[in-house]
Each structure stands twice: as structure tokens, then as C-alpha cells.
Amino acid sequence: MDMENKDANYDRSDLFDITFIGAGPVGLYGMYYAGLRVTKFKAIDMLEEVGGGLTALYPEKYIYDVAGFPKVMAKELTRMMEQQATQYPHMMALGEKVINLKRGEDEIIRITTDKGEHLTKTVVICAGMGAYMPKRLDIPNLKELEGAGVYYFVRRLADFEGKDVLIVGGGDAAFDYSMMLEPVAKSITHIHRNDFFSAHEDSVRKVKESSVDLRCPFWELKRITGEDWVQDATIVQTQTGEEKTLRVDAIILNIGFLTNLGPIENWGLELENNAIKVDSRMRTSIDGVFAAGDIVTYDGKLKLISTGCGEVAIAVNNAKNYIDPKAKVSPGHSTDRHVLSKKKMRRLAEKDKK
């Protein structure tokens, strides 16, 4: 099965066992597992490169909550996950937007994209949070200065080297940005409007112990000034009315996202709270269609890369069983073979004694 083709210039009428919609970290790990289970698989992604948000939004951001890494840069994690995924024969249809998905009476699932139709026995949807846009503050000059000192993501650390930076937000990304920029920026002021944080406690602790000027709670961004580039930012303590004007070169706004499922809403899947509802086997309401990662919901769901990787492993193993009911859902462990080998060696040793 020599299938590798990242340009997707192939016969789409070819039938695949598993097709992944989304080639972010969860989709890449799913591809690895699909190869491990010896299936014919492909991935479709609207982006021109793999990695999803890790690549498109914050390639130079450190990731702290992936097993085996005290910290790892997003682009490096993507590189290693791609290497892991592509060790098996595969196809990638990149730069291709999925429009529709439908399971026919012949039990073949037809995926329609802006470039054609793909045929597959099963699908694993790993589309992250779907389509999303950063939330914007309702303050003057904000829209005019986007791209001129106002940022929503940090793509390159070099853009902030030696600069005075204001960071707004109380989530993981905002605190991660403070930590990753502290060594390169001239100064960092970090404000948050609430008296609680949605970021991990350890991230908050590290920022509090750093040189970052962390102002919370009840601090908000009130005004931005600048013509061709951001020049000043006025922040206000909403409880006391105290105002402070900062000389800044860059403002990073990270106050959340507005998400929607886009075309996925019209595929006939059971949805709940703007996510795809799945069961414990990561099955959706459509036979042969599974889902994993931030796009899914179930009781106790956590939106983490690590849980998404576990979910997609469950999805792929159940997809294998769906395709071939004789195949076990559990692939077993690599250590099982080692244990059996030791038992066999022990039996041989006992025979030799006799």
C-alpha cells in the first residue's frame, strides 16, 4: 500500500477504510493508530499543512500538558506527531474543505469537499473546535489596529523581542504567552478582569513568581491609542476607578473564542452544546462515523490534547472492529509479546532441566 500523497492528486473513487476529517494533533495520532491496526487511511484538512491550531495559531507556544514532555514547542510537537503518523502508508488531502458527509444504502460514506468526493467505510471527525474566531473587545481603534500591534495569537516570538507588551486574559493561552514572552520582551503587563482564573494553577503560579506585572482582579483594557501602530493602552481597575496609561508596542488579547461547527451542523449528527455527541466508543449518531477531540461532548469531557489522543485511539480501534467484526477492539500491548516470550523461555528452560 504505497499511498503517500500530500497533494491529494489521486483517484477519489478509491475506497478507504478510515478517513480522518482534521489533521491536527488528534487526527495525526489517529492516523498513527490506523496504521498500527493495518488499515487503509487518509486525512482531509482545510489547512495547507498538518497540525491544526498548533501550526496555524501558535507554532512557537510551549505545550505543557502532553505526556512525556516537561514542555514542548507546538511546532516541534506537530513535527514529531506527523513523523509518527506518516510512518505507515497514507494519503493526505490538504487544503481541502469538507462540505458534506452522507452514508449511503450501500454502507459507503461519501465525503464531499470543495474539490471532489471521497469514499470511505468509516470516518473519524477530529475537527478541533470547528470554525472559531477570537472574541473582540468593544473599544475604539481596536479593529483599525489589528495587525498593527494588536494580536490575538503569538505566531513568532521574534515579533515581540525587546517590546513592551500588554496581555489581556485569564486562560491557559494568556498565561502561557506571558511565560513564553518573558525572556524576550522588554516588559510584560498582564491584566485580568475576574477574581478567578481558568488557567492551570501552576501556570498562574509561575507568572506570579516571574517579572511579569500581573494586575488582577478587576483590571480591564479601556482605551488604545496609535495611528499606524499601537502606542498607548489605558487600563482601568473597575472597582476603584483607578486608571493607568501604559506605553506599549504590542497588545495580545486572549479572552476566548466564538465557535461554530460550520457545515458539520448539516450532516445529520446528534449535537449538544455546539459539539458532536458521542458514546463511550466515540460513536456518533451515524453508523460508521466516529469523532474525537475538542469537537466531541460527553459527560465528564475535558478539552485537552492528551484526552483527545485517548479518544481517537478508542475511535480507531472501534472503527477497525466496525469494518471487520472479527478484529478485536483492543489491539493488546507491545509488552504482551514480551511477557509471552519470557513464559516461553521459562518453559524451555524447565525442559532443559529435565
QUIWO-V382755 format. One record per backbone hydrogen bond with DSSP energy under -1.0 kcal/mol. NH is the residue of the N-H (numbers start at 1). CO is the residue of the C=O. Records with the same first field share a line. If there is no record, write none. Layout:
BEGIN
NH=CO + CO
END
This chain:
BEGIN
3=1
10=8
14=11
16=119
17=40
18=40
19=122
20=42
21=124
22=44
28=24
29=25
30=26
31=27
32=28
33=29
34=30
35=31
36=32
37=33
38=35
39=34
42=18
43=91
44=20
45=93
51=23
54=51
56=52
57=53
58=53
61=58
63=72
69=66
72=63
74=61
75=59
77=73
78=74
79=75
80=76
81=77
82=78
83=79
84=80
85=81
86=82
92=5
93=43
95=47
96=45
99=112
100=112
102=110
104=108
107=104
109=120
110=102
111=118
112=100
113=116
114=97
118=111
120=109
121=16
122=17
123=288
124=19
125=290
126=21
130=127
131=260
133=258
135=256
139=137
142=139
145=141
147=150
148=145
150=145
151=251
159=156
160=157
161=158
162=184
163=160
165=187
166=250
167=189
168=252
169=191
175=171
176=172
177=173
178=174
179=175
180=176
181=177
182=178
184=181
185=181
186=163
187=163
189=165
190=213
191=167
192=215
198=170
199=170
204=200
205=201
206=202
207=203
208=204
209=205
210=207
213=188
214=212
215=190
219=192
220=236
222=234
223=234
225=232
230=148
231=225
232=225
233=246
234=223
235=244
236=220
237=242
238=218
241=237
244=235
246=233
248=231
249=164
250=164
251=149
252=166
253=151
254=168
258=133
260=131
264=261
265=262
266=263
267=264
272=275
276=295
277=270
278=297
279=283
282=279
284=289
289=286
290=123
291=282
292=125
296=293
297=276
301=298
304=302
308=304
309=305
310=306
311=307
312=308
313=309
314=310
315=311
316=312
317=313
318=314
319=315
320=316
321=317
322=318
323=319
324=320
327=324
339=335
340=336
341=337
342=338
343=339
344=340
345=341
346=342
347=343
348=344
349=345
350=346
351=347
352=348
353=349
354=350
END
